[in-house]
């Protein structure tokens, strides 16, 4: 392939004009300096830069740089990087400030063109692992693999399936000395070959568009992620209740059932903050409507649930039922807000309502319109929006076998087997569907962006309607930058042990890709009934997911924690209560994600970047810098081998001290997940509560583990956007080797209900002290 490519040719002219412009015989290159560590390489196509826009990266002021030119090469220099471009061989090399080679084109193929495709080949040098790339099945390290970027509704996935619901063309290349990232800002279907075709190079290409990518230097993996999220965006702080346990099922069919489930959670004192409404709640699947038959007192039901501490989040699909008597459809047609075909007619696809039209979210006015249509649900009292089917998914023909059973009511559905009864083959829009208004885009360019733009519409619409209240927005499909608007879950998984195990590297790579609020459906969504053992192991793991939702489909048995008998209920309750104790730890990690882009759920290599063993052990992860989680993902297993990196570690349950690095056999009876705490940790804990806000939490518990370390504790009201005006507290807890705990307020702008700290050492009795601001305590 390399020998057949059209390249950009010899460089004839060099110009510095804000950016560096290199004019070649066939194509031109523009290099933008975003920061000392971030460079943008944007090649022309047919000698033009037509792609002067980005759906993911805002326009930034550019930094200045030094430039040197000789007859043979051009040198661009920042404080951190040196870039050389050979004029004759048009080969790009990137060095660090000490002139160590970090990154290089492969031969003459840094830019390539084959028909409409654009390609770039990079030399495989010291890269030992490729991480990131969003939602991917398989191991953490993608070196030697080939992946496809094309958002796909693929519920029947298995260990070899690619692609899935999310597209993140961001690559983190790691070795123990230095790491760097590549962000390929091209939304067409694209491919990355990470040394599968040849172990001498890796490549990325897109079926159309321009070769436009960012090089991001670390040298640590964390620094790469911080820089990457610095220009693609970082998360907003979710409301504190959104970090609680959440219950969902496709098949909660009416008010009585919802209220009974809520009452059972409270009777059994199993903490829960959120209940979801799947497509069952709508009137004949008309989006933004509620069935009067099944939910006749919708607003009153939400108020009753709110009194018991429950928030409700309904599903919203993009398919608008083709019905001339349906106001949303009529308005969308009148305003020409729906996606159209190349002949100018409205594109009609098939989803749950049958024939449906789809909003063109690439247009700002359509996103505003969609966001405004949420208002009725918001006024009724919903606490968030669940965006689904937004890959966009579309069946190839009406699902008659299923619709014949409906007769207007979800109660007639029975137990459909999705993979058999639906036609999943095309699953999206035809290529001739068009988007845009003053500027027109083909669906081939917008497809991967559709879910991102729908999430943006939901988020921005919410902020206009409820400017004081933070929402929970979640989305199934997304693209780079989706973290600015939404949480993400991994789509329709199955109640298989394999899917429990697969969630570990999937969520680690999504987190590396800049998305901190991630999770997978606890217990598995469908395919078969979850077994009690699998459910227990998934709850044990899932309470450490940043997004913690139990979700199942209509054909499976109920998956509430009490659905599998007393033992399963008892173990599930224990772990869900632990989740609620850990809420201040989680919330502080989300503050870190907002400030730096570093996610709560971390591949171990983020904390131990010089340890190659962390790459190999992707069936365990770090939660923040302090907790190491090593779940059991094999049926019948009652022990497992755990890798502990350099340092001293404490078993969370037995308090036994172990010293790494090394592998340790660990007992894991059914009621126990292996969990370890790094020495020197200060873990903030709440008292157990049934929902966020039930208790004022006047005492903050501080679990202390001997050693030297610190923790940055963050708090605010957990509800409003007031933190953006400085109404928050940031407290540093510093622990010394001689067990002195220093409490230091770094920022104080929020009146906390907390009165005392309770310091809980491993062996000594707890010490309760008054919160008097900055102070030191001898433990």
MIDO-276332 format. One line per 5 residues: number of its first residue (from 1); their letters; for each residue z, y, x of C-alpha. Coordinates in nm, 3 decimals, padded with zeros to 5 digits, m for minus. Layout:
<rs>
NUM) A) Z/Y/X; ...
</rs>
This chain:
<rs>
1) XXXXX) 00.000/00.000/00.000; 00.096/00.248/00.277; m00.250/00.232/00.433; m00.424/00.310/00.101; m00.229/00.628/00.023
6) XXXXX) m00.368/00.977/00.011; m00.139/01.183/00.238; m00.088/01.559/00.274; m00.279/01.595/00.598; m00.235/01.805/00.908
11) XXXXX) m00.024/02.121/00.871; m00.240/02.430/00.917; m00.005/02.715/00.823; 00.371/02.778/00.809; 00.533/03.056/00.606
16) XXXXX) 00.895/03.158/00.552; 00.938/03.343/00.223; 01.279/03.254/00.080; 01.171/02.892/00.111; 00.977/02.725/00.388
21) XXXXX) 00.612/02.668/00.293; 00.402/02.419/00.488; 00.033/02.422/00.399; m00.148/02.097/00.474; m00.512/01.995/00.468
26) XXXXX) m00.473/01.816/00.131; m00.129/01.909/m00.011; 00.149/02.159/00.054; 00.524/02.124/00.093; 00.796/02.366/m00.010
31) XXXXX) 01.145/02.318/00.135; 01.437/02.496/m00.035; 01.776/02.520/00.133; 02.030/02.478/m00.149; 02.326/02.459/00.089
36) XXXXX) 02.393/02.368/00.451; 02.389/02.002/00.340; 02.137/01.999/00.054; 01.761/02.041/00.095; 01.488/02.022/m00.167
41) XXXXX) 01.147/01.881/m00.069; 00.881/01.968/m00.327; 00.522/01.860/m00.264; 00.228/02.008/m00.450; m00.018/01.799/m00.649
46) XXXXX) m00.383/01.897/m00.627; m00.256/02.188/m00.416; m00.048/02.330/m00.705; 00.321/02.328/m00.790; 00.301/02.285/m01.165
51) XXXXX) 00.648/02.132/m01.195; 00.832/02.463/m01.155; 01.096/02.358/m01.409; 01.375/02.102/m01.418; 01.568/01.956/m01.711
56) XXXXX) 01.858/01.868/m01.482; 01.886/02.125/m01.202; 01.933/02.497/m01.276; 01.781/02.759/m01.051; 02.011/02.842/m00.760
61) XXXXX) 02.001/03.130/m00.513; 01.859/02.988/m00.193; 02.028/02.999/00.145; 01.873/03.140/00.457; 01.791/02.917/00.751
66) XXXXX) 01.670/02.931/01.107; 01.309/02.846/01.184; 01.140/02.746/01.505; 00.774/02.661/01.546; 00.588/02.502/01.834
71) XXXXX) 00.228/02.380/01.850; 00.352/02.027/01.771; 00.630/02.072/01.516; 00.831/02.291/01.282; 01.214/02.298/01.300
76) XXXXX) 01.433/02.413/01.009; 01.803/02.450/01.089; 02.123/02.499/00.887; 02.481/02.477/01.010; 02.484/02.104/00.928
81) XXXXX) 02.125/01.981/00.952; 01.813/02.000/01.163; 01.479/01.913/01.002; 01.170/01.850/01.210; 00.817/01.817/01.069
86) XXXXX) 00.541/01.698/01.300; 00.230/01.903/01.231; m00.023/01.635/01.318; 00.158/01.325/01.195; 00.325/01.516/00.906
91) XXXXX) 00.642/01.311/00.955; 00.980/01.449/00.842; 01.300/01.369/01.031; 01.650/01.492/00.949; 01.928/01.513/01.209
96) XXXXX) 02.291/01.617/01.186; 02.415/01.922/01.379; 02.480/01.700/01.682; 02.114/01.589/01.672; 02.191/01.236/01.558
101) XXXXX) 01.901/01.106/01.350; 02.016/01.052/00.990; 01.695/01.008/00.791; 01.326/00.967/00.861; 00.992/00.924/00.688
106) XXXXX) 00.823/00.590/00.743; 00.524/00.645/00.968; 00.294/00.902/00.803; 00.392/00.812/00.445; 00.664/01.064/00.358
111) XXXXX) 00.420/01.188/00.097; 00.169/00.956/m00.068; m00.061/00.969/m00.365; m00.234/00.681/m00.542; m00.428/00.800/m00.847
116) XXXXX) m00.162/00.986/m01.054; 00.130/00.816/m00.882; 00.333/01.002/m00.621; 00.524/00.806/m00.359; 00.751/00.852/m00.060
121) XXXXX) 00.825/00.591/00.205; 01.138/00.621/00.417; 01.228/00.427/00.729; 01.508/00.176/00.690; 01.737/00.245/00.983
126) XXXXX) 02.115/00.221/00.968; 02.145/00.210/00.590; 02.368/m00.088/00.514; 02.402/m00.031/00.141; 02.228/00.156/m00.138
131) XXXXX) 02.461/00.264/m00.415; 02.436/00.469/m00.734; 02.114/00.451/m00.942; 02.311/00.467/m01.266; 02.347/00.173/m01.502
136) XXXXX) 02.233/m00.139/m01.317; 02.308/m00.507/m01.353; 02.381/m00.702/m01.036; 02.599/m00.629/m00.736; 02.714/m00.289/m00.617
141) XXXXX) 02.477/m00.288/m00.319; 02.112/m00.258/m00.424; 01.965/m00.299/m00.076; 01.681/m00.550/m00.090; 01.627/m00.488/m00.462
146) XXXXX) 01.365/m00.309/m00.668; 01.470/m00.106/m00.973; 01.289/00.066/m01.258; 01.387/00.398/m01.417; 01.296/00.377/m01.786
151) XXXXX) 01.562/00.406/m02.057; 01.545/00.080/m02.252; 01.729/m00.062/m02.551; 01.788/m00.412/m02.417; 02.082/m00.576/m02.595
156) XXXXX) 01.998/m00.927/m02.477; 02.043/m00.852/m02.109; 02.146/m01.098/m01.840; 02.211/m01.075/m01.464; 01.839/m01.027/m01.386
161) XXXXX) 01.759/m00.763/m01.649; 01.627/m00.422/m01.544; 01.607/m00.149/m01.671; 01.879/m00.068/m01.925; 01.995/00.229/m02.132
166) XXXXX) 02.048/00.496/m01.865; 01.829/00.646/m01.592; 01.984/00.813/m01.287; 01.731/00.844/m01.001; 02.009/00.919/m00.752
171) XXXXX) 02.056/00.702/m00.445; 02.354/00.702/m00.209; 02.267/00.547/00.127; 02.576/00.429/00.315; 02.672/00.315/00.658
176) XXXXX) 03.015/00.337/00.824; 02.916/00.640/01.034; 02.726/00.861/00.791; 02.603/00.861/00.433; 02.339/01.064/00.256
181) XXXXX) 02.188/01.086/m00.091; 01.843/01.120/m00.243; 01.791/01.266/m00.590; 01.436/01.215/m00.717; 01.388/01.490/m00.977
186) XXXXX) 01.107/01.327/m01.171; 01.155/01.201/m01.528; 00.842/00.988/m01.557; 00.882/00.612/m01.527; 00.974/00.561/m01.165
191) XXXXX) 01.053/00.281/m00.922; 01.264/00.239/m00.613; 01.192/m00.041/m00.370; 01.500/m00.064/m00.150; 01.364/m00.292/00.119
196) XXXXX) 01.241/m00.572/m00.106; 00.874/m00.540/m00.012; 00.943/m00.486/00.357; 01.269/m00.460/00.550; 01.123/m00.177/00.759
201) XXXXX) 01.119/00.081/00.481; 01.233/00.179/00.135; 01.035/00.383/m00.113; 01.047/00.571/m00.439; 00.755/00.656/m00.662
206) XXXXX) 00.674/00.788/m01.011; 00.380/00.712/m01.235; 00.302/01.082/m01.273; 00.440/01.427/m01.200; 00.515/01.563/m00.855
211) XXXXX) 00.707/01.440/m00.554; 01.020/01.653/m00.585; 01.341/01.527/m00.428; 01.670/01.649/m00.283; 01.824/01.528/00.042
216) XXXXX) 02.206/01.542/00.034; 02.406/01.494/00.354; 02.765/01.366/00.354; 02.862/01.244/00.600; 03.117/01.070/00.374
221) XXXXX) 03.018/00.916/00.038; 03.258/01.149/m00.142; 03.093/01.454/00.014; 02.752/01.328/m00.103; 02.879/01.294/m00.462
226) XXXXX) 03.046/01.637/m00.451; 02.723/01.802/m00.336; 02.507/01.606/m00.582; 02.723/01.699/m00.882; 02.735/02.054/m00.750
231) XXXXX) 02.374/02.103/m00.855; 02.331/01.847/m01.138; 02.661/01.941/m01.303; 03.014/01.812/m01.355; 03.207/01.694/m01.656
236) XXXXX) 03.415/01.909/m01.884; 03.775/01.801/m01.931; 03.785/01.566/m02.230; 04.067/01.616/m02.479; 04.371/01.417/m02.372
241) XXXXX) 04.355/01.195/m02.682; 04.004/01.084/m02.579; 04.165/00.895/m02.289; 04.364/00.680/m02.531; 04.271/00.341/m02.673
246) XXXXX) 03.982/00.345/m02.923; 03.884/00.094/m03.193; 03.536/00.038/m03.333; 03.326/m00.217/m03.519; 02.984/m00.225/m03.676
251) XXXXX) 03.107/m00.356/m04.008; 03.401/m00.134/m04.104; 03.243/m00.084/m04.445; 03.471/00.136/m04.656; 03.771/00.367/m04.674
256) XXXXX) 04.015/00.092/m04.768; 03.928/m00.111/m04.460; 03.956/00.187/m04.225; 04.293/00.291/m04.368; 04.424/m00.066/m04.352
261) XXXXX) 04.325/m00.099/m03.984; 04.493/00.232/m03.905; 04.809/00.129/m04.092; 04.822/m00.201/m03.905; 04.808/m00.027/m03.567
266) XXXXX) 05.104/00.188/m03.665; 05.302/m00.098/m03.823; 05.262/m00.308/m03.511; 05.320/m00.009/m03.282; 05.005/m00.077/m03.085
271) XXXXX) 04.888/00.260/m02.953; 04.550/00.386/m03.075; 04.397/00.734/m03.097; 04.041/00.691/m03.222; 03.861/00.492/m03.492
276) XXXXX) 03.480/00.492/m03.499; 03.242/00.485/m03.792; 02.921/00.291/m03.723; 02.607/00.313/m03.941; 02.805/00.167/m04.235
281) XXXXX) 02.942/00.510/m04.336; 02.607/00.679/m04.408; 02.417/00.707/m04.736; 02.127/00.465/m04.684; 02.130/00.549/m04.310
286) XXXXX) 02.049/00.916/m04.370; 02.191/01.095/m04.067; 02.463/01.357/m04.134; 02.539/01.206/m04.477; 02.833/01.000/m04.606
291) XXXXX) 02.810/00.723/m04.865; 02.984/00.829/m05.186; 03.007/00.463/m05.282; 03.189/00.337/m04.974; 03.362/00.659/m04.864
296) XXXXX) 03.418/00.859/m05.185; 03.708/01.060/m05.038; 03.578/01.111/m04.688; 03.745/01.442/m04.604; 04.072/01.330/m04.760
301) XXXXX) 04.057/01.004/m04.564; 04.017/01.198/m04.237; 04.316/01.417/m04.326; 04.527/01.111/m04.406; 04.429/00.949/m04.077
306) XXXXX) 04.502/01.271/m03.887; 04.858/01.270/m04.023; 04.904/00.933/m03.852; 04.755/01.059/m03.525; 04.406/00.911/m03.564
311) XXXXX) 04.084/01.088/m03.471; 03.755/00.971/m03.624; 03.419/00.969/m03.442; 03.102/00.888/m03.642; 02.774/00.752/m03.509
316) XXXXX) 02.468/00.980/m03.515; 02.118/00.836/m03.461; 01.810/01.051/m03.399; 01.592/00.874/m03.660; 01.561/01.091/m03.973
321) XXXXX) 01.468/00.891/m04.283; 01.121/00.972/m04.417; 01.222/01.080/m04.765; 01.078/01.391/m04.928; 01.399/01.426/m05.132
326) XXXXX) 01.614/01.424/m04.817; 01.692/01.782/m04.716; 01.706/01.719/m04.340; 01.364/01.553/m04.342; 01.212/01.825/m04.560
331) XXXXX) 01.348/02.100/m04.337; 01.236/01.927/m04.016; 00.885/01.889/m04.157; 00.872/02.250/m04.277; 00.986/02.387/m03.941
336) XXXXX) 00.772/02.143/m03.740; 01.079/02.018/m03.553; 00.977/01.653/m03.526; 00.788/01.482/m03.245; 00.418/01.472/m03.312
341) XXXXX) 00.127/01.254/m03.211; m00.173/01.374/m03.015; m00.363/01.433/m03.340; m00.094/01.675/m03.459; 00.063/01.450/m03.723
346) XXXXX) 00.435/01.367/m03.723; 00.520/01.052/m03.530; 00.684/00.796/m03.758; 00.881/00.507/m03.613; 01.106/00.240/m03.758
351) XXXXX) 01.483/00.232/m03.715; 01.774/00.164/m03.951; 01.651/00.390/m04.237; 01.303/00.233/m04.220; 01.027/00.488/m04.165
356) XXXXX) 01.176/00.775/m03.966; 01.085/01.098/m03.792; 01.249/01.206/m03.466; 01.363/01.554/m03.358; 01.193/01.700/m03.052
361) XXXXX) 01.502/01.770/m02.841; 01.293/01.916/m02.559; 01.282/02.237/m02.766; 01.584/02.465/m02.762; 01.547/02.570/m03.126
366) XXXXX) 01.542/02.204/m03.234; 01.859/02.133/m03.036; 02.025/02.433/m03.201; 01.913/02.313/m03.545; 02.045/01.963/m03.481
371) XXXXX) 02.374/02.098/m03.352; 02.415/02.311/m03.664; 02.356/02.008/m03.888; 02.676/01.854/m03.748; 02.879/02.127/m03.916
376) XXXXX) 02.946/01.945/m04.244; 03.094/01.646/m04.061; 03.292/01.878/m03.835; 03.427/02.069/m04.136; 03.531/01.737/m04.291
381) XXXXX) 03.741/01.674/m03.981; 03.560/01.441/m03.740; 03.679/01.475/m03.380; 03.362/01.385/m03.191; 03.004/01.260/m03.204
386) XXXXX) 02.871/00.918/m03.104; 02.502/00.941/m03.011; 02.322/00.606/m03.035; 01.967/00.466/m03.046; 01.857/00.760/m02.830
391) XXXXX) 01.662/00.588/m02.551; 01.482/00.656/m02.794; 01.483/00.314/m02.961; 01.217/00.242/m03.221; 01.113/m00.091/m03.369
396) XXXXX) 00.743/m00.173/m03.378; 00.734/m00.239/m03.752; 00.969/m00.233/m04.052; 01.249/m00.486/m04.014; 01.171/m00.644/m04.350
401) XXXXX) 01.366/m00.964/m04.298; 01.678/m00.754/m04.262; 01.605/m00.481/m04.514; 01.536/m00.735/m04.790; 01.905/m00.821/m04.767
406) XXXXX) 02.035/m00.466/m04.784; 01.984/m00.374/m05.149; 02.132/m00.034/m05.065; 02.468/m00.162/m04.946; 02.600/m00.276/m04.611
411) XXXXX) 02.813/m00.533/m04.792; 02.500/m00.748/m04.837; 02.414/m00.769/m04.471; 02.576/m01.100/m04.402; 02.563/m01.187/m04.032
416) XXXXX) 02.221/m01.100/m03.887; 02.139/m01.233/m03.542; 01.992/m00.920/m03.389; 01.776/m01.078/m03.125; 01.607/m01.293/m03.388
421) XXXXX) 01.576/m01.066/m03.691; 01.461/m00.741/m03.530; 01.140/m00.673/m03.343; 01.258/m00.535/m03.009; 00.929/m00.559/m02.820
426) XXXXX) 00.804/m00.201/m02.792; 01.138/m00.032/m02.860; 01.025/00.327/m02.809; 00.757/00.585/m02.890; 00.388/00.536/m02.809
431) XXXXX) 00.259/00.715/m02.500; 00.054/00.964/m02.705; 00.360/01.123/m02.867; 00.395/01.487/m02.762; 00.696/01.711/m02.713
436) XXXXX) 00.746/02.082/m02.655; 00.618/02.403/m02.805; 00.486/02.675/m02.574; 00.482/02.414/m02.299; 00.368/02.067/m02.398
441) XXXXX) 00.497/01.743/m02.249; 00.390/01.385/m02.306; 00.647/01.130/m02.413; 00.599/00.963/m02.074; 00.774/01.265/m01.922
446) XXXXX) 01.038/01.321/m02.191; 01.130/00.958/m02.268; 01.403/00.929/m02.003; 01.535/01.274/m02.095; 01.561/01.218/m02.471
451) XXXXX) 01.920/01.089/m02.473; 02.035/01.362/m02.233; 01.882/01.633/m02.451; 02.031/01.485/m02.770; 02.377/01.481/m02.607
456) XXXXX) 02.323/01.842/m02.503; 02.238/01.934/m02.864; 02.557/01.766/m02.989; 02.778/01.927/m02.727; 02.640/02.279/m02.762
461) XXXXX) 02.638/02.256/m03.142; 03.002/02.151/m03.136; 03.102/02.444/m02.912; 02.939/02.689/m03.152; 03.099/02.535/m03.462
466) XXXXX) 03.443/02.472/m03.311; 03.475/02.703/m03.009; 03.847/02.630/m02.962; 03.849/02.251/m02.981; 03.722/02.012/m02.715
471) XXXXX) 03.521/01.720/m02.858; 03.462/01.363/m02.757; 03.085/01.322/m02.722; 02.953/00.980/m02.619; 02.596/00.865/m02.565
476) XXXXX) 02.418/00.536/m02.509; 02.114/00.680/m02.330; 02.113/00.946/m02.063; 01.965/01.088/m01.746; 02.105/01.261/m01.439
481) XXXXX) 02.334/01.544/m01.550; 02.445/01.381/m01.876; 02.803/01.409/m01.751; 02.798/01.781/m01.843; 02.786/01.692/m02.211
486) XXXXX) 02.902/01.340/m02.276; 03.086/01.022/m02.194; 02.876/00.709/m02.144; 02.923/00.345/m02.231; 02.703/00.061/m02.111
491) XXXXX) 02.541/m00.019/m02.446; 02.521/m00.348/m02.632; 02.692/m00.607/m02.416; 02.790/m00.960/m02.517; 03.114/m01.154/m02.545
496) XXXXX) 03.037/m01.345/m02.226; 03.242/m01.383/m01.910; 02.928/m01.279/m01.720; 02.925/m00.943/m01.900; 03.293/m00.888/m01.826
501) XXXXX) 03.217/m00.939/m01.455; 02.896/m00.734/m01.466; 03.082/m00.429/m01.598; 03.256/m00.384/m01.262; 02.959/m00.292/m01.037
506) XXXXX) 02.781/m00.127/m01.333; 03.065/00.121/m01.389; 03.116/00.176/m01.016; 02.749/00.269/m00.969; 02.745/00.489/m01.282
511) XXXXX) 03.052/00.667/m01.144; 02.887/00.712/m00.803; 02.591/00.860/m00.994; 02.806/01.153/m01.104; 02.922/01.021/m01.443
516) XXXXX) 03.304/00.998/m01.450; 03.370/00.917/m01.819; 03.237/00.560/m01.836; 03.326/00.231/m02.003; 03.194/m00.091/m02.151
521) XXXXX) 03.267/m00.237/m02.495; 03.596/m00.425/m02.462; 03.565/m00.783/m02.582; 03.185/m00.764/m02.584; 02.969/m00.629/m02.865
526) XXXXX) 02.786/m00.935/m02.995; 02.617/m01.275/m02.934; 02.922/m01.483/m03.023; 03.288/m01.447/m03.116; 03.506/m01.338/m02.827
531) XXXXX) 03.759/m01.605/m02.731; 04.130/m01.520/m02.702; 04.127/m01.573/m02.324; 03.819/m01.355/m02.272; 03.965/m01.086/m02.499
536) XXXXX) 04.290/m01.079/m02.300; 04.112/m01.053/m01.968; 03.886/m00.777/m02.104; 04.181/m00.578/m02.238; 04.358/m00.617/m01.903
541) XXXXX) 04.054/m00.471/m01.727; 03.946/m00.227/m01.999; 04.264/m00.025/m02.001; 04.156/00.090/m01.652; 03.809/00.197/m01.769
546) XXXXX) 03.800/00.576/m01.799; 03.647/00.529/m02.147; 03.850/00.263/m02.329; 03.685/00.141/m02.651; 03.697/m00.198/m02.822
551) XXXXX) 03.368/m00.246/m03.011; 03.200/m00.543/m03.180; 02.907/m00.605/m03.411; 02.888/m00.708/m03.774; 02.814/m01.073/m03.699
556) XXXXX) 03.126/m01.132/m03.488; 03.484/m01.179/m03.596; 03.710/m00.876/m03.593; 03.833/m00.776/m03.249; 04.146/m00.581/m03.330
561) XXXXX) 04.429/m00.672/m03.088; 04.602/m00.880/m03.356; 04.294/m01.084/m03.447; 04.361/m01.371/m03.206; 04.721/m01.466/m03.273
566) XXXXX) 05.064/m01.357/m03.158; 05.029/m01.427/m02.785; 04.704/m01.233/m02.754; 04.851/m00.949/m02.958; 05.163/m00.937/m02.740
571) XXXXX) 04.964/m00.923/m02.415; 04.717/m00.670/m02.554; 04.999/m00.446/m02.673; 05.162/m00.458/m02.330; 04.843/m00.338/m02.158
576) XXXXX) 04.749/m00.076/m02.414; 05.101/00.066/m02.378; 05.047/00.070/m02.000; 04.730/00.272/m02.060; 04.935/00.531/m02.248
581) XXXXX) 05.193/00.544/m01.968; 04.911/00.613/m01.722; 04.756/00.897/m01.925; 04.887/01.177/m01.700; 04.744/00.991/m01.399
586) XXXXX) 04.406/00.952/m01.574; 04.402/01.315/m01.687; 04.472/01.438/m01.335; 04.182/01.225/m01.209; 03.953/01.388/m01.466
591) XXXXX) 04.059/01.727/m01.333; 03.953/01.605/m00.988; 03.619/01.495/m01.134; 03.565/01.836/m01.289; 03.651/02.013/m00.963
596) XXXXX) 03.477/01.787/m00.712; 03.264/01.533/m00.899; 03.470/01.244/m00.756; 03.510/00.995/m01.045; 03.833/00.827/m01.161
601) XXXXX) 03.687/00.475/m01.129; 03.585/00.441/m00.764; 03.408/00.180/m00.562; 03.647/00.104/m00.277; 03.399/00.243/m00.025
606) XXXXX) 03.469/00.593/m00.157; 03.830/00.566/m00.041; 03.761/00.354/00.268; 03.417/00.469/00.386; 03.433/00.297/00.726
611) XXXXX) 03.523/m00.047/00.595; 03.217/m00.270/00.532; 03.430/m00.525/00.343; 03.469/m00.275/00.060; 03.097/m00.306/m00.018
616) XXXXX) 03.111/m00.684/m00.042; 03.413/m00.687/m00.274; 03.262/m00.521/m00.580; 03.470/m00.728/m00.825; 03.762/m00.492/m00.763
621) XXXXX) 03.784/m00.112/m00.756; 04.010/00.185/m00.703; 04.144/00.394/m00.989; 04.186/00.723/m00.811; 04.315/00.698/m00.456
626) XXXXX) 04.632/00.509/m00.544; 04.565/00.204/m00.764; 04.357/m00.100/m00.668; 04.247/m00.309/m00.968; 04.133/m00.670/m00.913
631) XXXXX) 04.058/m00.829/m01.252; 04.011/m01.195/m01.333; 03.656/m01.254/m01.458; 03.633/m01.634/m01.460; 03.734/m01.853/m01.751
636) XXXXX) 04.042/m02.062/m01.680; 04.125/m01.886/m01.353; 04.494/m01.824/m01.290; 04.464/m01.688/m00.936; 04.213/m01.497/m00.729
641) XXXXX) 04.149/m01.369/m00.377; 04.205/m00.995/m00.336; 04.084/m00.781/m00.047; 04.328/m00.509/00.056; 04.187/m00.239/00.291
646) XXXXX) 04.374/m00.084/00.584; 04.730/00.020/00.507; 05.037/m00.096/00.319; 05.013/m00.199/m00.045; 05.263/m00.288/m00.315
651) XXXXX) 05.206/m00.544/m00.587; 05.251/m00.344/m00.909; 05.429/m00.632/m01.084; 05.637/m00.803/m00.814; 05.674/m00.498/m00.585
656) XXXXX) 05.599/m00.721/m00.287; 05.464/m00.529/00.013; 05.141/m00.649/00.176; 04.961/m00.508/00.480; 04.585/m00.478/00.502
661) XXXXX) 04.315/m00.515/00.597; 04.288/m00.871/00.482; 04.229/m01.119/00.202; 04.526/m01.236/00.000; 04.551/m01.516/m00.258
666) XXXXX) 04.718/m01.367/m00.564; 04.866/m01.542/m00.865; 04.715/m01.419/m01.195; 04.860/m01.598/m01.499; 04.691/m01.512/m01.826
671) XXXXX) 04.925/m01.221/m01.895; 04.875/m01.059/m01.551; 04.593/m00.865/m01.388; 04.628/m00.825/m01.010; 04.714/m00.459/m00.951
676) XXXXX) 04.819/m00.292/m00.625; 04.952/00.051/m00.534; 04.887/00.222/m00.202; 05.197/00.312/m00.002; 05.300/00.676/m00.028
681) XXXXX) 05.181/00.698/m00.388; 05.341/00.916/m00.652; 05.222/00.792/m00.993; 05.295/01.022/m01.291; 05.374/00.832/m01.611
686) XXXXX) 05.441/00.924/m01.973; 05.683/00.747/m02.202; 05.504/00.506/m02.434; 05.375/00.661/m02.756; 05.162/00.537/m03.045
691) XXXXX) 04.914/00.822/m03.005; 04.872/01.132/m02.793; 05.098/01.405/m02.929; 05.342/01.176/m03.106; 05.601/01.266/m02.842
696) XXXXX) 05.640/01.598/m02.661; 05.688/01.418/m02.325; 05.975/01.637/m02.211; 06.030/01.410/m01.910; 05.755/01.325/m01.661
701) XXXXX) 05.824/00.995/m01.488; 05.728/00.976/m01.119; 05.692/00.621/m00.986; 05.746/00.640/m00.609; 05.612/00.395/m00.349
706) XXXXX) 05.751/00.424/00.007; 05.523/00.584/00.263; 05.352/00.914/00.325; 05.118/01.061/00.066; 05.060/01.316/m00.205
711) XXXXX) 04.927/01.348/m00.559; 04.785/01.651/m00.738; 04.915/01.651/m01.094; 04.723/01.848/m01.354; 04.833/01.948/m01.705
716) XXXXX) 04.718/02.175/m01.985; 04.736/02.173/m02.366; 04.492/01.879/m02.377; 04.301/02.024/m02.674; 04.148/02.368/m02.620
721) XXXXX) 03.923/02.531/m02.361; 04.207/02.758/m02.249; 04.214/02.583/m01.911; 03.891/02.770/m01.831; 04.097/03.093/m01.845
726) XXXXX) 04.358/02.956/m01.606; 04.603/02.821/m01.864; 04.697/02.506/m01.674; 04.948/02.384/m01.419; 04.862/02.216/m01.091
731) XXXXX) 05.155/02.056/m00.910; 05.146/01.887/m00.572; 05.389/01.599/m00.520; 05.425/01.529/m00.146; 05.613/01.223/m00.026
736) XXXXX) 05.725/01.193/00.337; 05.802/00.877/00.531; 06.173/00.954/00.517; 06.150/00.962/00.134; 06.165/01.334/00.082
741) XXXXX) 05.971/01.441/m00.228; 05.840/01.796/m00.225; 05.737/01.946/m00.560; 05.508/02.247/m00.522; 05.336/02.448/m00.797
746) XXXXX) 04.987/02.539/m00.674; 04.898/02.706/m01.004; 05.121/02.788/m01.301; 04.950/02.917/m01.614; 05.059/02.679/m01.891
751) XXXXX) 05.396/02.655/m02.068; 05.462/02.284/m02.051; 05.693/02.098/m02.291; 05.828/01.917/m01.985; 06.187/01.993/m01.893
756) XXXXX) 06.269/01.727/m01.636; 06.122/01.494/m01.377; 06.249/01.136/m01.358; 06.197/01.000/m01.006; 06.171/00.620/m01.009
761) XXXXX) 06.191/00.454/m00.664; 06.110/00.086/m00.618; 06.466/m00.027/m00.550; 06.709/00.260/m00.603; 06.822/00.389/m00.939
766) XXXXX) 06.607/00.656/m01.107; 06.695/01.019/m01.042; 06.641/01.275/m01.318; 06.611/01.638/m01.210; 06.538/01.959/m01.390
771) XXXXX) 06.195/02.115/m01.346; 06.293/02.428/m01.156; 05.959/02.496/m00.996; 05.914/02.441/m00.622; 06.185/02.213/m00.482
776) XXXX) 06.258/01.919/m00.252; 06.444/01.602/m00.345; 06.591/01.338/m00.118; 06.528/00.994/m00.271
</rs>
